[in-house]
Amino acid sequence: MGVTTALEWLGSCSGCEIAILNIGEDLIPIITEALDIVHAPVLMDHKYFGQTGEGMTLTIPKAVVGIVTGGVSNHEHLEVLEEMRAKCDVLIALGTCATHGGIPALMNGQDRQQSWEDIFATHTTDPGAKIPTVEVPAPLDRVYACDEKVKIDMQLPGCPPNPAHIAEVLMSLLENRAPVLPGKSVCDTCPVKREGKGDVGQIRRFVTNAKYKADEPLSEMRCLLEQGFLCLGPVTVAGCSRRGAPSCISARVPCRGCFGPVRKDGNQMLDMMNALASNGIDYKSVIDRRSVLRFSGAHGMLKPLRKRPTKEEA
């Protein structure tokens, strides 16, 4: 009998669950010998309130290991997360949505009430449309990362997370050792050629290709940041590398920051502005600086902008 394991998804897209499948052949002995999965809505039909709805409270089976994906954006997510924390000895936050808010936390940059009105009550919606109050769980005031609501024992970011790292985390728990995971930045694992400061003083929009020769290896392409593109490699933790290079860079495009900040409490936006300055690039040339937080908007990083008063209000 393997170690009892519960899996749960909150505000997510199932990309993390697919990443688990992408472990490949090594997944077979993990799920057939090492783990005993007792709860996983994506895989099995286990009802929160009993198979016939006879229960009065949300219940998840007790497990040694719990894996949670997705951010916390409504009261149901919060209730499920708290139950997972209560029933699991070790709780793992898997994926950037769970660790830093991910793409759903972009909503934190907008006024919540105004967002609902824009979605449900504009002239483009169905006649009589209104904000639902019964059919869907009530939203929280913003999107939270899991560790903002409960104690998380281990975090593994990524959008999606690296399958090899998921396997490493699971095996490290089973073998009672610390996992071996990347701790450096994407830049530290990037093979491109660096020449010091770039030749441009303004950020270039990525509407034209970077300069490189398709028949040459990545090691012959000049650093995209030095070319003037907003590459978030300096402020993003490594982990996406396969075949020796970060995924985005392998496609000759700038890093988008999907693994979250290098430092535990790092602010990718502020750190990136410093990185631009050190490369001789004017940070004010970044039109929407808050877009740097597209994957890490939880933990209070991304907030609605204050409305400027109109002439009538002033």
Secondary structure, 3 states (H helix, E strand, C coil): CCEEEEEEECECCCHHHHHHHCCHHHHHHHHHHHEEEEECCCCCCCCCCCCCCCCCCCCCCCEEEEEEECEEEEHHHHHHHHHHHHHEEEEEEECHHHHHCCHHHHHHHCCHHHHHHHHHCCCCCCCCCCCCCCCCCCEEEEEECHHHCCCCCEEECCCCCCHHHHHHHHHHHHCCCCCCCCCCECHHHCCCECCCCCCCCCCECCCCCCCCCCCCCHHHCECCCCCCECCCHHHEECCCCECCECHHHHCCCCCCCCCCECCCCCCHHHHHHHHHHHCCCCHHHCCCHHHHHCCCCCCCCCCCCCCCCCCCCC
